[in-house]
């Protein structure tokens, strides 16, 4: 209920002040489970992504939004709980498996699940390598994947800015549903998971027009702090060079 109250109050303000654009909303099913897989450029994505949709979107959000202390922490918990965010632990390992089960539960309830496959906000205006959790969600739930591209939100609300600028106009684009039924029953095949994830990221890239970087955004952020080049593992499973080649062949053969 609080989700719709917040949307009813904020929605008109967002439309009046920022005049956001939306394209392809017809691709988002009006009922039944589906996965919205989007790029993540800014905190503003949480507002302008779901705004044009008549359905509630449940996002998997970092647990830090729910664990703050004091008045700020209380406001954060109330807000993110109220707008349908579900806390997840992003530390990897068993925490990643728990996050996956949370996502499957949301989809099992017939809801619309939002996820950012990059795993964190991009450090710049480029699109980064997706983590394979989104592929497992798609294959285990058998729900369609709707690519979602946020545009202009990086400039609108850069990291560290408490409130968005008035310009440029934010935009969200929804693509045609992606069907991965050819891979059902293969949710634990790492090569398949990488192929599915890469296909999702390519669809987002075509929608957004972003430059693609074949590295994890979290690694690039860490490099900016340490001055080195990290090689962190994808909680969903990084691939060996041979597996990478297999993933590319799997993706190409499915398109042929």
C-alpha positions as CSV (number, residue, x, y, z in Angstrom):
1,X,0.0,0.0,0.0
2,X,2.8,2.4,1.0
3,X,4.3,1.9,-2.5
4,X,1.3,3.4,-4.2
5,X,1.0,6.2,-1.7
6,X,4.6,7.2,-2.3
7,X,4.1,6.9,-6.1
8,X,0.9,8.9,-6.0
9,X,2.7,11.7,-4.1
10,X,6.1,11.7,-5.9
11,X,4.8,10.8,-9.4
12,X,3.2,14.1,-10.2
13,X,6.1,16.0,-8.8
14,X,8.6,14.0,-10.9
15,X,6.6,14.5,-14.1
16,X,6.1,18.2,-13.5
17,X,9.7,19.1,-12.6
18,X,11.8,16.7,-14.7
19,X,9.3,15.7,-17.5
20,X,10.8,12.2,-17.9
21,X,10.4,10.3,-21.1
22,X,9.4,6.6,-21.4
23,X,9.5,4.3,-24.4
24,X,8.5,0.7,-24.9
25,X,6.3,0.3,-21.8
26,X,4.1,-2.0,-23.9
27,X,6.9,-4.6,-23.7
28,X,6.4,-5.0,-19.9
29,X,3.7,-7.6,-19.2
30,X,0.6,-6.3,-17.2
31,X,0.6,-9.4,-15.1
32,X,2.6,-12.5,-14.2
33,X,6.3,-12.8,-13.3
34,X,8.9,-10.9,-15.3
35,X,12.5,-9.7,-14.8
36,X,13.4,-6.0,-15.5
37,X,17.1,-6.1,-16.1
38,X,18.6,-2.6,-16.4
39,X,21.8,-0.6,-16.4
40,X,22.5,1.4,-13.2
41,X,23.9,4.9,-13.6
42,X,22.5,6.8,-10.7
43,X,20.4,6.7,-7.5
44,X,17.7,8.4,-9.6
45,X,17.2,5.1,-11.5
46,X,15.1,3.9,-8.5
47,X,12.6,6.7,-9.2
48,X,12.5,7.2,-12.9
49,X,12.7,3.5,-14.0
50,X,9.5,2.2,-12.4
51,X,7.6,5.6,-12.7
52,X,5.8,4.9,-16.0
53,X,4.7,1.4,-15.2
54,X,1.3,0.6,-13.8
55,X,2.7,-2.4,-11.8
56,X,4.8,-2.4,-8.7
57,X,8.4,-3.2,-9.3
58,X,10.3,-5.0,-6.5
59,X,14.0,-4.3,-6.7
60,X,16.8,-6.3,-5.0
61,X,18.6,-3.5,-3.0
62,X,21.8,-3.5,-1.1
63,X,21.4,-4.3,2.6
64,X,23.1,-1.1,3.6
65,X,19.9,0.9,2.7
66,X,18.2,-1.0,5.6
67,X,20.9,-1.1,8.3
68,X,21.7,2.6,8.9
69,X,21.4,4.1,12.3
70,X,19.8,7.3,13.7
71,X,17.2,9.4,11.9
72,X,18.8,9.0,8.5
73,X,18.9,5.2,8.8
74,X,15.2,5.1,9.9
75,X,14.1,7.3,7.0
76,X,16.1,5.1,4.6
77,X,14.6,1.9,5.9
78,X,11.1,3.3,5.8
79,X,11.5,4.7,2.3
80,X,13.1,1.6,0.7
81,X,10.7,-0.8,2.4
82,X,7.8,1.4,1.4
83,X,8.8,1.5,-2.3
84,X,9.1,-2.3,-2.5
85,X,12.9,-2.8,-2.2
86,X,14.1,-6.1,-0.8
87,X,17.4,-6.1,1.1
88,X,20.2,-8.4,-0.1
89,X,23.7,-9.1,1.0
90,X,26.2,-8.5,-1.8
91,X,29.3,-10.0,-0.2
92,X,29.2,-13.1,-2.4
93,X,29.2,-16.8,-1.6
94,X,26.3,-17.9,0.5
95,X,24.9,-14.4,0.5
96,X,24.6,-14.5,-3.3
97,X,22.7,-17.7,-3.1
98,X,20.3,-16.2,-0.5
99,X,19.8,-13.2,-2.8
100,X,19.0,-15.5,-5.6
101,X,16.4,-17.3,-3.5
102,X,14.8,-14.0,-2.6
103,X,14.5,-13.1,-6.2
104,X,13.0,-16.4,-7.1
105,X,10.5,-16.0,-4.2
106,X,9.4,-12.6,-5.6
107,X,9.0,-14.1,-9.1
108,X,7.2,-17.1,-7.7
109,X,4.6,-14.7,-6.3
110,X,3.9,-13.5,-9.8
111,X,5.6,-10.1,-9.3
112,X,7.8,-7.8,-11.4
113,X,11.4,-8.1,-10.2
114,X,13.9,-5.4,-11.0
115,X,17.6,-6.1,-11.0
116,X,20.8,-4.4,-12.0
117,X,23.1,-7.1,-13.5
118,X,26.2,-4.9,-13.1
119,X,25.8,-5.3,-9.4
120,X,26.5,-1.7,-8.5
121,X,26.2,1.8,-10.0
122,X,28.5,2.3,-12.9
123,X,31.5,4.6,-12.1
124,X,31.0,6.5,-15.4
125,X,28.5,6.6,-18.2
126,X,29.4,3.2,-19.6
127,X,27.9,-0.2,-19.4
128,X,29.8,-2.9,-17.5
129,X,30.0,-6.7,-17.5
130,X,26.9,-8.3,-16.0
131,X,27.0,-10.8,-13.2
132,X,25.4,-14.2,-13.9
133,X,22.8,-14.1,-11.1
134,X,20.4,-12.5,-13.5
135,X,20.8,-15.6,-15.8
136,X,20.1,-18.0,-13.0
137,X,17.0,-16.1,-12.0
138,X,15.8,-16.2,-15.6
139,X,16.4,-19.9,-16.1
140,X,15.2,-21.1,-12.8
141,X,12.1,-19.0,-12.7
142,X,11.4,-19.3,-16.5
143,X,10.2,-15.7,-16.4
144,X,10.8,-13.4,-19.4
145,X,13.6,-10.9,-19.2
146,X,12.7,-7.3,-20.2
147,X,15.8,-5.2,-20.9
148,X,15.6,-1.7,-19.4
149,X,17.9,1.2,-20.3
150,X,18.2,4.4,-18.2
151,X,19.4,7.4,-20.1
152,X,20.7,10.8,-18.8
153,X,20.4,9.8,-15.2
154,X,24.2,9.7,-14.7
155,X,24.4,13.4,-15.6
156,X,21.1,14.2,-13.8
157,X,22.3,12.8,-10.4
158,X,26.0,11.9,-10.2
159,X,27.2,9.9,-7.3
160,X,27.4,11.9,-4.1
161,X,24.8,14.4,-5.1
162,X,21.9,14.5,-2.6
163,X,19.3,15.8,-5.1
164,X,19.0,15.5,-8.9
165,X,19.7,18.4,-11.2
166,X,16.8,19.9,-13.2
167,X,18.4,18.8,-16.5
168,X,18.8,16.8,-18.6
169,X,15.5,15.1,-19.0
170,X,15.7,11.5,-17.7
171,X,14.6,8.7,-19.9
172,X,13.8,5.0,-19.6
173,X,13.5,2.5,-22.5
174,X,12.1,-1.0,-22.3
175,X,13.0,-3.5,-24.9
176,X,11.2,-6.6,-26.2
177,X,11.1,-9.6,-23.9
178,X,14.1,-12.0,-24.2
179,X,13.2,-15.7,-24.4
180,X,15.7,-18.1,-23.0
181,X,13.6,-21.2,-23.1
182,X,16.3,-23.0,-25.2
183,X,18.4,-23.0,-22.1
184,X,15.8,-24.2,-19.6
185,X,17.2,-27.0,-17.4
186,X,20.7,-25.6,-17.7
187,X,20.7,-23.1,-14.9
188,X,23.9,-24.6,-13.3
189,X,25.9,-24.6,-16.5
190,X,28.4,-21.8,-16.1
191,X,29.0,-21.5,-19.9
192,X,25.3,-21.1,-20.5
193,X,24.9,-18.6,-17.6
194,X,27.6,-16.4,-19.1
195,X,26.1,-16.6,-22.6
196,X,22.6,-15.6,-21.2
197,X,24.0,-12.8,-19.2
198,X,26.0,-11.4,-22.1
199,X,22.9,-11.5,-24.3
200,X,21.0,-9.5,-21.7
201,X,23.8,-7.0,-21.5
202,X,24.0,-6.6,-25.3
203,X,20.2,-5.9,-25.4
204,X,20.6,-3.2,-22.7
205,X,23.6,-1.8,-24.6
206,X,21.5,-1.5,-27.8
207,X,18.8,0.2,-26.0
208,X,21.0,2.7,-24.1
209,X,23.6,3.4,-26.7
210,X,26.3,3.1,-24.1
211,X,29.9,2.0,-24.7
212,X,30.4,-1.5,-23.3
213,X,33.3,-2.4,-21.0
214,X,34.1,-6.0,-20.5
215,X,35.0,-5.6,-16.8
216,X,33.0,-5.6,-13.6
217,X,32.0,-2.1,-12.4
218,X,33.0,-3.0,-8.8
219,X,36.5,-3.9,-10.0
220,X,36.9,-0.6,-11.8
221,X,35.7,1.3,-8.7
222,X,38.2,-0.6,-6.5
223,X,41.0,0.2,-9.0
224,X,40.2,3.8,-8.7
225,X,40.8,3.6,-5.0
226,X,43.9,1.3,-4.9
227,X,45.5,2.3,-8.2
228,X,45.8,-1.3,-9.3
229,X,43.8,-3.7,-11.5
230,X,41.7,-6.3,-9.7
231,X,40.3,-9.5,-10.9
232,X,37.5,-10.2,-8.6
233,X,35.3,-13.2,-9.2
234,X,31.7,-13.0,-10.2
235,X,29.6,-14.5,-7.4
236,X,27.7,-16.2,-10.1
237,X,30.9,-17.9,-11.4
238,X,33.7,-16.5,-13.5
239,X,34.8,-18.5,-16.5
240,X,38.1,-19.9,-17.7
241,X,39.2,-18.8,-21.2
242,X,38.0,-22.1,-22.6
243,X,34.6,-21.6,-20.9
244,X,34.5,-18.0,-22.3
245,X,35.0,-19.4,-25.8
246,X,32.2,-21.9,-25.1
247,X,29.9,-19.2,-24.0
248,X,30.5,-17.3,-27.2
249,X,29.8,-20.3,-29.3
250,X,26.6,-21.0,-27.3
251,X,25.4,-17.5,-27.9
252,X,26.3,-17.5,-31.6
253,X,24.7,-20.9,-32.2
254,X,21.5,-19.9,-30.5
255,X,21.2,-16.8,-32.8
256,X,21.9,-18.9,-35.9
